[in-house]
């Protein structure tokens, strides 16, 4: 079992919605299913295509975050998400 910190929107913007819906999510709707990409290098390649205003360092950082979320995080892992005011939502990951 692993622990992950997932911010649901800048400044916990979507934390209430995530809590109500029982989900966590990333904001890269331009990417295909991460199951189809399968590797960190393929995620980087896709991000280079959709995030032209990102530097190579920003692409690498974003790709690592996306890879951990979609391919490393497993069912049952602990997920913490800032809720605001020093509070955190805590739950277990389900299937991607």
C-alpha positions as CSV (number, residue, x, y, z in Angstrom):
1,X,0.0,0.0,0.0
2,X,1.2,3.5,-0.9
3,X,0.1,7.0,0.1
4,X,-0.6,9.8,-2.5
5,X,-1.4,13.5,-2.2
6,X,-3.8,14.6,-4.9
7,X,-4.8,18.2,-5.2
8,X,-8.2,18.5,-6.7
9,X,-8.0,21.9,-8.4
10,X,-5.8,24.9,-7.5
11,X,-6.6,26.0,-3.9
12,X,-8.9,22.9,-3.4
13,X,-11.2,24.4,-6.1
14,X,-13.0,21.0,-6.7
15,X,-12.6,19.4,-3.3
16,X,-16.2,19.7,-2.3
17,X,-17.4,18.3,-5.7
18,X,-14.8,15.4,-5.3
19,X,-16.0,14.7,-1.8
20,X,-19.6,14.6,-2.8
21,X,-18.9,12.4,-5.8
22,X,-16.4,10.2,-4.2
23,X,-13.7,10.7,-6.8
24,X,-10.3,12.2,-7.5
25,X,-9.3,13.5,-11.0
26,X,-6.6,15.2,-13.0
27,X,-7.2,18.1,-15.4
28,X,-5.7,16.7,-18.5
29,X,-8.8,15.9,-20.6
30,X,-6.7,16.4,-23.8
31,X,-4.9,13.1,-23.1
32,X,-6.2,9.7,-24.2
33,X,-6.8,7.1,-21.6
34,X,-3.7,6.5,-19.6
35,X,-4.3,2.8,-19.9
36,X,-3.7,3.2,-23.6
37,X,-0.5,5.2,-23.1
38,X,1.1,2.8,-20.7
39,X,4.5,4.4,-20.2
40,X,6.0,7.6,-18.9
41,X,7.7,8.3,-22.2
42,X,4.4,8.0,-24.1
43,X,2.7,10.3,-21.6
44,X,5.5,12.9,-22.1
45,X,5.1,12.6,-25.9
46,X,1.4,13.2,-25.6
47,X,1.9,16.2,-23.3
48,X,4.4,17.8,-25.7
49,X,1.6,17.7,-28.3
50,X,-1.1,19.3,-26.1
51,X,0.8,21.6,-23.8
52,X,2.9,23.7,-26.2
53,X,3.3,26.5,-23.8
54,X,5.1,24.2,-21.2
55,X,8.8,24.0,-20.9
56,X,10.5,20.6,-21.1
57,X,10.9,20.7,-17.3
58,X,7.2,21.4,-16.9
59,X,6.3,18.6,-19.2
60,X,8.5,16.2,-17.3
61,X,7.0,17.2,-14.0
62,X,3.4,16.9,-15.3
63,X,4.1,13.6,-17.0
64,X,5.4,12.2,-13.7
65,X,2.3,13.4,-11.9
66,X,0.0,11.9,-14.5
67,X,2.0,8.6,-14.6
68,X,1.7,8.2,-10.8
69,X,-2.0,9.0,-10.9
70,X,-3.0,6.7,-13.7
71,X,-0.4,3.9,-13.7
72,X,1.3,3.6,-10.3
73,X,-1.6,4.3,-8.0
74,X,-3.4,1.0,-7.2
75,X,-6.7,0.0,-5.7
76,X,-6.5,0.4,-1.9
77,X,-3.8,3.0,-1.8
78,X,-4.4,5.8,0.6
79,X,-5.2,9.2,-1.1
80,X,-5.1,12.5,0.8
81,X,-6.5,15.7,-0.8
82,X,-6.4,19.1,0.8
83,X,-9.9,20.3,1.6
84,X,-9.0,23.8,2.9
85,X,-8.4,25.3,6.3
86,X,-5.8,22.7,7.2
87,X,-8.3,19.8,6.6
88,X,-7.7,16.9,4.3
89,X,-10.0,14.4,2.6
90,X,-8.7,10.9,3.1
91,X,-9.8,7.8,1.1
92,X,-8.7,4.7,-0.7
93,X,-8.0,4.6,-4.4
94,X,-10.3,2.6,-6.6
95,X,-9.7,1.4,-10.1
96,X,-8.5,3.9,-12.7
